[in-house]
Amino acid sequence: MSGITTSAVGALHGKLVLGRRASVLAGWFAELAPEGARILDVGCGDGMLSARLMSLRPDLSIDGVDVLVREGTHIPVREFDGSILPFHDESYDAVLFSDVLHHTPDPMVLQREAHRVARGHVLIKDHFVKGVAAATRLRLMDWVGNARFGVSLPYNYWTEEQWHDAWTRIGLRPERIVTRLGLYPKPLNSITGAQLHFVARLAKAGDGLSALHPPS
């Protein structure tokens, strides 16, 4: 598609979706974040999501890292190389990824780093390849939301089984998984939302798995 088309579609997406999406995700992370936690937001962008999260949870303190530090970020942001988090072991109570890992060549790399840097928990928003034409729908959403910004688009999506296998190998245990997020308005949700998204709270120690669903 042409650059003009990319920009036009992306601008429409931003107007109709991004504000609602950030608010909904902030609400879910507010429910999942540990009490009084110091959190590292990896791939935070402008930090708007974390700023909204802190407005809902004043007990939280959040710093960010990104490969490109923007001007006028909403939280303190430090540059990093995309692979190694520039912090000592267990420097933060929790590490957060919001739609970051599927943009990396190997999602295992940063998850291992998160396990190292976090004292207790890792919080993840990402995708499951699940349902009819799931990969195609995810690629379309990724392109619409990110192509105009020059974001890397390797379309590196995992199945639910791949995520669980990775967490087992890294040493993370799912405590809670949200599978119906309500990210999009109802006319869009059946196409862009159903079965494709999850938010997870993972612990370095502990056991048990529970599924959460938004109120009706």
N, C-alpha and C positions, 0 to 999 in steps of 0.2 A: 504494500500500500504506500501511497505517496506520503511525504512528510506532512503535507497540509491535512490529509485525511487522518493521519495518526494524531496530530495535534487537536483536530476538531473532535474526534471521537474521545480522546483522552480528556479534553476539557469538559465534555458533556458528562463523562463518567465521574470526574471530580465534583461537578456541580450536584449530581443526583445521588452519588454513593458515598464519597469519601468521608464527609462529615458524620453521617449516620454510622458508618463502619467504625470510625475511631471511637465514637461514643459507646457503641455496643461492646467493642473489644475492651475498652477501658473498664466497663462495668464487669465483664467477666474476669479480667485480671484482678480487679479489686476484690472479687469474691475468692479468688484462688491464691493471692499473694499471702505469704506468712505475715503474722502480726509483727509490726515494728521493724520490718526488714530493710536492709540496705541492699539495693538491687542494681545490677548492671544490665542495661538495655543494649544488646548487641545488634548493630545495624539499625540504629535508632532514627536515622534520617534527621528531620528537624526537631525531633523530640516531642512532638505534639501529643502522641499517644501517652507517653510517660507523664507529661504535664497534666493531662486529663485524669490519668490514674492517681496522681498525687492529690489532685483536687477532691477526688472521692475518698482517698485514704491518706489523710494528713500524717499518719504515723509512718509512712514510707519515705525513704530517701533514694532517689534514682539518679545515677550517672549513665552516660552513654558512650559508646564507641562506634565509629564508622570508618569506612575506607576513605570517605571524602567528607570532611567537616564543612558544613554549610555555615553561612553567616546568619546571625540572629537566631540561634537555636533556643528552644524552650527549656532545655536542661544543659548542664555542663557536658560537653562532648570531646572525647579524645580520639585522635587518629590512630588506626591500627592497620596491619597489613592484610587483614581478611582471613588469617589463619591462626595466628598466635595472639591470645589476649595478653596485653602488656601489664599483667598483675601477678602478684604472688599467689601461691596456693591458698584457697579459702579466704580470699580478700573480701568477698561479698557474701551476704546471707543467701542470695538467690541470683540466678542469671536468667534473663528474659530474651526470647527470640520471637518476634512477630513477623511472620511471612518473610523470613530471611533465609532459612536453611535450604529451601528449594532453589534459591538463587546461587548456591555454592556448587563447585564441582563435585565435592564429596561432603554431604551433611554430617558424616561421622566426625570429621576433623574438629569442627566448632563444638559439637556436642561433647566430645572428649575434653576440650578446653573448658567448657562450661562445668563439667564434672570436677575438674581440677580447681577452678576458681571459686565455685560455690561451696559454702559450708553445708548447706542443707538441701536446697531445692533448685530445680530448673523448670521454668515456665515456657511453654511453646505454643504458638499459634502457627498452624501449617495446614497441609492438605492430605487427605486420603485419596488415592486413586480407587474410587469405588462407585459403582453405578454405571448406567448406560453412557457410552462415549465420554467417560470421565476425563481421560487425558486431553481430548479435544476441547472440552469445556474449560479445563484449567488453563490450557495454552491460550485460549481466547481471552480469558480474564486477565492473565498475566500480561499479554500484549497490550490490551486496552489500558491497564493501570500503570504500566511501566515503560513501554517502548519510547514514549516521547521524552523521558528523562535520561535515556541512554543506559538504563539499568541492565546488567547482565541477565540474559534470559536463556539459561541452559535447559529450562523445563524439566528439572530434576525432581520429579514427583515420585513418592513412594506409596506402596500399598500399606494398609493397616498392619499386615504381617511383617513387612520390612521395618516399620517403625518399632514394633515391639521387639523384634529380634535385635535391632540396634541398641535399644535401651537395656536389654538383658546383657549384651556384650560389654556395654560401657559401665554398667553397674548402677543403673537408674531404675527405680520402680514407680510405675504409675500409681498415684494416689487418687487422682480424679481426672476424668476425661469428659469434656463437654463436646457433644457431637451435633447438637442443633443450636446454632448460635443466633439465628435471627438477624443476620448481618444485612440483609437486603429487604426492600419492600416486597410484599406478598406476590405481586405479578412477576417479579424477577427471581424470587427465592427458589421456585421449583426447578429453575434452570441453573442458576449460579450458586445456590446454597445447598441443595439437597445432597447429603452424604459426602460432600467434598471437603468440608472444613472441620477442624477440631482445635480445641484448646486443651492443653494438658498441664497438670501439676505433677512433676516427677520428684521423687525423693532419693537422696543418696543412700538412705537406710530406711527400713520399714517395709510394710507389705500391704497388700490389699488394693483393690481396684473398684471404683464406683463410677457410674455414669450419671452425669447431671443433665437436666433438661430445663430450658427456660420456662417460666410460668406461662400458662395458657392465657 
